[in-house]
Each structure stands twice: as C-alpha cells, then as structure tokens.
Amino acid sequence: MAEQFRGVQYRQGDVFLVRVGDDVRTLPHRSVPRDDGRIVLAYGEATGHAHAIADADAELIELETGERFLFTSRGVSLRHEEHDTIELPAGAYRVVRQREYVPARGDDDDEEEADDAPDSRYVAD
C-alpha cells in the first residue's frame, strides 16, 4: 500500500474506519463470519439497523486483542439505513466503534453499584 493512503479516515455514524497497512493480516486473528451474507461492522443500539457491507470482495478479521480490521482488494460500499453510503477504496481499515462517556452516578447511597457501572458505552445509532 502506498504511504499516502495510511491514516485516511471515514466515518458513518458511530463507525469510524482508519486506513492501515496490509501487514495487520499477518497478526494472529480469526475471520468474523458474515451475518445473512453481509459483513456487519456494527448494529445500532436504538434501531437495530446495521452498518454493513454486502460486497463479496471483503473480509472482516478480529485480532486476539479484540480489534477488528476490514480488508478489500477492489473497494466496497458501506451501507446503513439512516446514513449516506460510503464507497471505500481497496485497502485495509481498522474498524472503531465510537463510544461516549457515561459519568458515574453521584449517589453516595450505593457506592458499590456505581463502581460496577461502565464509564462508557457504544453510541446509540
């Protein structure tokens, strides 16, 4: 991959894609199975809609760290019911789900529950 493409970014709602080098594929990983023939990058929490790629020329992998990467040799269309379609050129992309900060409750009555509460959540799409 030419260096000028590394770091190119795309965003569709709460899904953020960053162009990376193809060498990521050499790291230990597993292929993420398709859902109904599509690669689903994320489901919306509020609507159940999906950020998905139906093109056959794409693969989604997950590293042992949980990071996900999308690979395509011809370019693909990223679709979602509530967003414009994004045409992704051929390449490798890190897939990041946007998260939002959720402050802990200020309730002193239940400190133990506040400690167990997550400090972030996926953005509802």
C-alpha positions as CSV (number, residue, x, y, z in Angstrom):
1,M,0.0,0.0,0.0
2,A,1.3,3.5,-0.8
3,E,2.1,5.5,2.3
4,Q,-0.1,8.4,1.2
5,F,-3.2,6.4,2.0
6,R,-2.2,5.3,5.5
7,G,-4.3,7.2,8.1
8,V,-7.1,8.2,5.7
9,Q,-10.4,8.2,7.7
10,Y,-14.0,7.5,7.1
11,R,-17.0,7.9,9.5
12,Q,-20.5,6.6,9.2
13,G,-22.5,7.4,12.3
14,D,-20.8,5.6,15.2
15,V,-18.5,3.6,13.0
16,F,-15.0,5.0,12.3
17,L,-12.6,3.5,9.8
18,V,-8.9,4.3,9.6
19,R,-6.8,3.1,6.7
20,V,-3.9,0.9,7.8
21,G,-1.1,-1.2,6.3
22,D,-1.9,-4.6,4.9
23,D,0.6,-6.2,7.3
24,V,-2.1,-6.3,10.0
25,R,-3.3,-9.6,8.3
26,T,-0.1,-11.3,9.4
27,L,-1.0,-11.0,13.1
28,P,-2.9,-13.8,14.9
29,H,-6.6,-13.4,14.1
30,R,-9.9,-15.1,13.3
31,S,-12.3,-14.3,10.4
32,V,-15.6,-12.8,11.6
33,P,-18.5,-14.7,10.0
34,R,-21.0,-12.8,7.8
35,D,-24.5,-12.2,9.0
36,D,-27.1,-13.0,6.4
37,G,-24.4,-12.6,3.7
38,R,-23.2,-9.2,4.9
39,I,-20.2,-8.1,6.9
40,V,-21.8,-6.2,9.8
41,L,-19.4,-3.6,11.3
42,A,-21.9,-2.5,14.0
43,Y,-25.6,-2.7,14.9
44,G,-27.4,0.4,16.1
45,E,-28.4,0.1,19.7
46,A,-31.6,2.1,19.3
47,T,-32.8,1.0,15.9
48,G,-31.2,-2.4,15.2
49,H,-30.1,-1.0,11.8
50,A,-26.6,-2.2,10.6
51,H,-23.5,-0.6,9.3
52,A,-22.9,-3.4,6.7
53,I,-21.0,-4.4,3.6
54,A,-22.7,-6.8,1.2
55,D,-19.8,-7.0,-1.4
56,A,-18.3,-10.4,-1.7
57,D,-14.8,-8.9,-2.0
58,A,-14.4,-8.0,1.7
59,E,-13.2,-9.8,4.8
60,L,-13.5,-8.7,8.4
61,I,-11.0,-10.1,10.9
62,E,-10.6,-9.9,14.7
63,L,-7.2,-9.9,16.4
64,E,-6.7,-11.6,19.7
65,T,-6.9,-8.1,21.3
66,G,-10.5,-7.7,20.0
67,E,-9.5,-5.1,17.4
68,R,-11.3,-5.5,14.1
69,F,-9.9,-4.9,10.6
70,L,-11.7,-4.8,7.2
71,F,-9.9,-5.9,4.0
72,T,-10.9,-5.4,0.4
73,S,-9.0,-5.7,-2.8
74,R,-11.5,-3.9,-5.1
75,G,-13.3,-1.4,-2.9
76,V,-16.7,-1.8,-1.2
77,S,-19.9,0.1,-0.3
78,L,-20.6,0.6,3.4
79,R,-24.3,1.0,3.8
80,H,-26.7,1.9,6.7
81,E,-30.4,2.7,6.5
82,E,-30.0,6.2,8.1
83,H,-26.7,7.3,6.6
84,D,-25.3,8.0,3.1
85,T,-23.4,5.1,1.6
86,I,-19.7,5.4,1.8
87,E,-17.5,4.0,-1.0
88,L,-14.3,2.6,0.4
89,P,-11.4,2.2,-1.9
90,A,-9.4,-1.1,-1.9
91,G,-7.2,-1.4,1.2
92,A,-7.1,-2.4,4.9
93,Y,-9.1,-0.5,7.6
94,R,-9.2,-0.5,11.3
95,V,-12.8,-0.6,12.5
96,V,-13.5,1.5,15.6
97,R,-16.9,1.8,17.3
98,Q,-17.4,5.3,18.7
99,R,-18.0,5.3,22.5
100,E,-19.4,8.0,24.7
101,Y,-18.5,8.8,28.3
102,V,-21.1,8.0,30.9
103,P,-20.4,9.6,34.2
104,A,-20.8,7.6,37.3
105,R,-23.9,8.3,39.4
106,G,-23.3,10.7,42.2
107,D,-25.4,8.6,44.6
108,D,-23.4,8.1,47.8
109,D,-26.0,5.6,49.0
110,D,-24.9,2.9,46.5
111,E,-21.1,3.3,46.0
112,E,-20.6,-0.4,45.2
113,E,-23.1,-0.2,42.3
114,A,-21.5,3.0,41.0
115,D,-18.1,1.2,41.0
116,D,-19.5,-1.5,38.8
117,A,-21.2,0.8,36.3
118,P,-19.4,1.2,32.9
119,D,-17.7,4.5,32.3
120,S,-18.5,4.4,28.6
121,R,-21.0,2.8,26.2
122,Y,-21.4,2.5,22.5
123,V,-23.1,5.4,20.9
124,A,-26.8,4.7,20.1
125,D,-27.3,4.9,16.4
